[in-house]
């Protein structure tokens, strides 16, 4: 199969495999199917989300990529007509086992949504809320440290350290999204899910989020849904291409973009559909 042409801003920009990767799967999906009532949205998805790497989920609108992402921390549970079958594991434990505490699961597998959604609270309270309800600290000094560390990891501390008592909703869109990432980090997750985190942001804010993703992958496993193939090429080590509810192809990002094995992947990458 011929090499796929990639726009100039992605050539030579595939991120290297991180040295910290353990080459083990942090999460696994096997035979994952999702139904909304009678309609089937996902068909027998098998995928590994590798530890301390970024996995990008790409595909046309309605292909099932966000549906699958929401399976990874059971966000689909809140949809009454949604039913998930198959197996999804975190560190080899079935996350759909009845004994699994969903609140604890979502602390371990945090999520950042498409549109920034800070709480209507101060910047400080946005970060402190999670550690407080999860009982991660008993002292104000410890909470202060968690807030500062989380904001530093999200690249936001210098911008907000003198106005922690001001509303998080008063920040710019890009700052709000980094605040939401800091909020997710604050409860010490192992996996961070991102559902098109840059789609509502301008190019400058998007670049800051992408730089942040590069830094976060040193300590976290990340799965990101993105509508931008250029972004997938820039930030991820693994890429999964979804189409009509099927996982068509999954592999190293550079291979997916330069030498895809499936004609449907090549058609999407080259813009023939999507």
Secondary structure as GFF3:
##gff-version 3
##sequence-region A 1 274
A	DSSP	beta_strand	25	36	.	.	.	ID=ss1
A	DSSP	beta_strand	39	50	.	.	.	ID=ss2
A	DSSP	beta_strand	54	58	.	.	.	ID=ss3
A	DSSP	alpha_helix	65	71	.	.	.	ID=ss4
A	DSSP	three_ten_helix	75	78	.	.	.	ID=ss5
A	DSSP	beta_strand	82	90	.	.	.	ID=ss6
A	DSSP	beta_strand	93	94	.	.	.	ID=ss7
A	DSSP	alpha_helix	102	108	.	.	.	ID=ss8
A	DSSP	beta_strand	109	112	.	.	.	ID=ss9
A	DSSP	alpha_helix	123	133	.	.	.	ID=ss10
A	DSSP	alpha_helix	140	153	.	.	.	ID=ss11
A	DSSP	alpha_helix	157	160	.	.	.	ID=ss12
A	DSSP	three_ten_helix	168	170	.	.	.	ID=ss13
A	DSSP	alpha_helix	173	185	.	.	.	ID=ss14
A	DSSP	beta_strand	191	195	.	.	.	ID=ss15
A	DSSP	alpha_helix	203	216	.	.	.	ID=ss16
A	DSSP	beta_strand	221	225	.	.	.	ID=ss17
A	DSSP	alpha_helix	229	235	.	.	.	ID=ss18
A	DSSP	beta_strand	238	243	.	.	.	ID=ss19
A	DSSP	beta_strand	246	252	.	.	.	ID=ss20
A	DSSP	alpha_helix	253	258	.	.	.	ID=ss21
A	DSSP	alpha_helix	263	269	.	.	.	ID=ss22
###
